Amino acid sequence: MPLTEADDRAFMALALREARKGVGLTSPNPPVGAVVVSPAGTVLGTGWHHRAGTAHAERNALAAAGGPAACRNATVYITLEPCSTHGRTPPCTDALIEAGVARVVWAVDDPNPAHAGRARTALATAGIRVDHGVLAVPAAALIAPWRRFITTGRPWVIAKAGLSLDGKLTRPPGEGPWITNELARRDAQRLRRRVDAILIGAETLRKDNPALTLRPPRAGKPQPWRVVLTRSGRLPAHAQLFTDAHRDRTLVMQGEPLPDVLRNLAARGVVTVLIEGGGSVLAQAFTCQLVDEAVFYLAPLLCGTGRPVIDPAHFAGGSVRLHDARWKVFGDNIRVTGLTATGAGLPADG
């Protein structure tokens, strides 16, 4: 029996699960997954893109299926339109044609204007049936950071903070450094696994002396770039960022506007940036409409004094609404996440 629409959705869901394995590992490429299915509906092989410069998901899935002889007349499901140009690896359209597959299904078209639509032409010319748009919404969400990067030349920006109910980043003197509980802090570490760079302001460096590292390290992923913004350049030489084993992953940006900083990071292949503080940097990022996604952890504290999560001295404009807002409980803390109008592709809130 031919594969049905329900089959297409099920196999694309499997391809998406494969693709998610690469989130945070593939920059400056997108995370992609692929599944090879026989005419009878049996999964022959799956694959995902592990890191830039290595085989793409399609080639990994074809290899897992047993190579061209095993893939003849198969259907291949891919979360993103296959590449059709030579880069660090050969075009995946060539591999699909050489394998003799009968049909290729992808979820979303390549957003890169230089590539979009080329795969359809190449495959159709070779007599391969092409379909697309299966589970397009979750697939588009998966590559949203890369879409931002490849179409605008700036990274996807996540604003993250742990704050009290009255909007403070710090507790009164003598109470210790932590606003959020251990469960929330573990989740914040998982958030770091998605990103290529972590950005803070000079005051956060002086006050907190953070490490900004992955704990524990993630196999196949370098420590994120640790970026410090400073106007004066007066930074403590003894800070962990300048003295630990990952000091070569520290960048100091002095006197550069935040939009320029982000473009410079994109030129280094940074697809996703996490802003971890402080209130001045967060205020500037929201004011300039540079934030795509917000991840805030709320703790059941009223601190009264302390640094505000958004420094009013550096904030201009009206309220920022989060779209597709979601929440999750971590003990007595709550994580609230959502997309800004910029991240959701909507007109800015008035």
N, C-alpha and C positions, 0 to 999 in steps of 0.2 A: 504493500500500500504506500502511496506517496505520503510524504510528511505533511502534517496539517499545520494550521496556524497555531494551535495549542502546542504542537511539537516545537515550532519555531520559537515560541516564547520560552518554553522550558529549556531548550538548548542555549538560547541567548542568556537566560538567567545563569546557567552554568558558566558561560563565557565571562559574565560579569563577576562571578565569584573568583574566577581565575585572575581577572584583571585587578581586582582589589588587593591581591597579594603583592602587587608592584607599587602600590601607593607609597610615595616617599622615597622610592628607590631609583626611579627611572629618569629623573631630570637630567638634561633638558627635554627629554622625550615624555610622552604621556603614558600612563598605565593602560595596557591593552591586554585583553584575553581572547583566546580562540578555542574552538571545539570542532573536531572533525567527526562527522556522522556518516555512517554507511547508508546506502539506499534503503536498507531495511530498518533504519532508525536506531542502530547500535552505535554507541560512542566508541570511536576508534582511538582517539587521542585528544589530549587537552594541552594547552600551553599558555604561558604568560611572558611578557617582556620583563626581564630581570634587571637590566640596567643599560644605559646608553652605550652604544658600541658593540653590544652583543646581539644575538639573534632576536628578531621580533617574535611576537606571540604566534603569528601564523606559521613561521618556519619551525618553531618549537612544537606546535601541535601536529604539524605534518610529520615531523621526525618521530614524535611519540606514537603516532599512528602506524609507523612502520615504513614510511617513505612513499615515493610515488606509486610503486606497484600496489600498495595496500589502499591507496587513496583514490584510485580510479573511480570516477562517477560519484564520488562522495559529495556531501554538502558541508561547507565550512562556515561556521558562525564566528563573527569577529565583532568586537565591541566598537571598533572605529574603522572607517574606510581604510583599506590596506594601502600602504605606501606604494607609489608608482615611479619613484625617482631614486637615483643612486645617492646615498649618503655615506655614512660609515659602514652601512650594510647594503647588499643588493636589494632591488625592489621586491616586495612581497608579492606583487602581481605576477612577476616572473615565476616565483616558486609555485603559485597556485596553478598557473597555466601548465608548467612542466609536470605537475602532479596529475594533470588530467581530471581535475574535479569537475563536476557537472554544474554545481551551483554555489554561489557565494552570497551570504547574507550578512549585512553589517547593521549596526544599530544607528550610528550617527555618521554624517559626512565629515570629512576632514575640514576643520574650520580654516586651515591655512589656504588663503586664496590661490596660492601658487600650485596647490595640489588638488583642491576640491574638484571632484568629477572626473579626474583623469583615470582613476581605477576602473570606473564603470566602462569607459571607452575601451580601455585595454582588455578587460575581461570579455566584454561583449564581442569585440572583434575576434577573440579566440573561440567564440561559440559557447561561452560560459554564461549561464543565466545569473542575473544579478537582482537581488532584492535588498531593500534597506528600510530603516524606520522601525524595526522590531525592538521594543523596550527602549525607545529613544530617550525617554525622560530620565530614567536612572543612569543611562549611559552618558548623557550630556552632563548630568550632575557630577559624575565621576571625573570627567575631564575638564570641569569648569576652571580649575586653576590653570591648566595648560592652555585652554582657550584664551584666558586673559593674557597669559604670557605671549602666546604666538600671534595674537591679533593686535595687541596694544604695545608690546615691548616693555611691559612692567609686570612684576609678579602679582600673584593673588595674595592679598593681605588679610591675615587673621589677627584680630585684636583680642587679646586674652587678659583676664584679670581675675584675681581673687579678692573679694571685697566684702565689707560688712554691710548690714542692712541700711546704714546711713551713708554708704558710698565711700568708705575709707579703704585705702590700700594698706595702711599701717595701724597698729594698735598703740594705745597710750604707752609712754615710757615705762619700762620695767615689766611689761607683760609678755615679752617674748616676741619673736618675729612672725609667727604664723597666724594668719587670718583663717585659712581653710583647714579642714581636717586631713588626716593622712590619706583617706580614700580619694578625696578630691585631688590631692597633690599627685597621687599615682596616676589618676586619669589625665592630669595635665602633662605628665611625662609621656603618656601614650600619644597625646596631641603633638608633642615635639617630634615624634617619629614620622609625621606626615610632611615635615617642612625641611627646607634647604638652608634657612637662615633664621636666627633669632635676633631681634633688634630691641635695644634698650636705650634710654637716655643716660647722660653722664651722671645725673643725680642718683639714679638707681644703682649705678656702679659704685658710687661713693658710699651710699647708705647701706647697701645690701651685700656688696662684694659677691655677686652670684657666679656660679660656675657655668650655667647655660649649656649643660651637656646632656647627652642621652644616658639615662641611668635605668637599666643596664644598657650597654651598647647594643645596636641592632646589626645583625650580620648583613654584610653587603652594603651598609650605609655609612658614609663618613660622618664624623661629627658635624653638625650644622655650622655654617659660618656664624660667628658671634659678632654682632655689629653694634658699635657704640657711637651714638651721635653726641657731639660736643661742640659748643661754640668757642670756648676758651682754649681747649686743648689741654687743660690742666686736669690730668687724671692720675690716680694713685698708681705708682709704678709697681707696688706690691700686690695689686689686685690679682685674683686667680686667673682672669682672662689673659694676663700678660706673663704669668709665671708657671702655669700648669702644663701638662703634657700636650695640650691641644692649643698652645699659644699661637701656632702658625695658622689657626683657623679664626683668629681675631682680626677684625677690621675696625679701624677708627675713621669715622667720617667727620671731619671738622668743617663747620661753617657751610655745609651743603644743605640746600632745601630738601625736604623729605621727598618730593617727586624725583629730584635728581638722584638721590640716594637709591631709590627703588629702581630707576633705570640702569644705574651702574651695577646693581646686583643682578638684574636680568642679563646684562652683558656677560656676567660670570656664569650664566646657566642656572640662576636661581629662579625657580618657578613659584615657590610658595614661601612667604615670609611670615613669621610669627612675631607680633609686637607684644612684648611682655612688660612694658612700662618705660617710664612711669606716666603720671597723669598729664604731664606736659606733652610728651610724644603722642599719647593716645588722643589728646585734644587736637593736636595738629593733624593727625591722620584722619580723624572724623571730619574736621573742618574742611580739609582739602578733598573730601569724598574719595579717599584712597582705601578705605576699609571695605572689604568684600564680605567678610564673615566675622561674627563676634562670638566669643566663648567666654562667658562670665560665670564664675563660681561664687555663690552667695552663702555666707556663713551667718548663723543666728547671733550676731553680735551688734551692739550699738557702741561704737568707739568714741564718738564725740569729737575727739581730736584726731589728727593724723592727716596724711596726704590724701587728697581726693582722687578718685579714679579718673575723673576728667577735670583738669585744671582750668577753672573758668578764665584765668588770665590769658590762656592760649586757645580758647574755644570761641568760635563765631558761628552764627547761624542758629537754626531752630532745632527741634527735636529730631533724633534719628530713629526711625522706626525699623524694627527687625521683622523680616518676612520669613515665612515657613518656620516660625519660632517653635522650639521644642525644649523640653526640660527633662532632666533625669536626676534622681535622688542618690546621693552618696552619703549614707548615714544621716547626719543632721545638716548636711550641705546640699544645695541644689545647683545643678549646672543648667544654665540657660544658653541656648545657641540659636543663631538665626543669621539670615543674610540681610545685608543692607540693600537699599535700592540699587546701589552699584553692583553688588554681587548677584542680585536677582535679575539684573538686566532691565530694571524699571526706571521710569523717570524719577529724578530726585524728589524727595518729599518736600512739599512746600510748607 
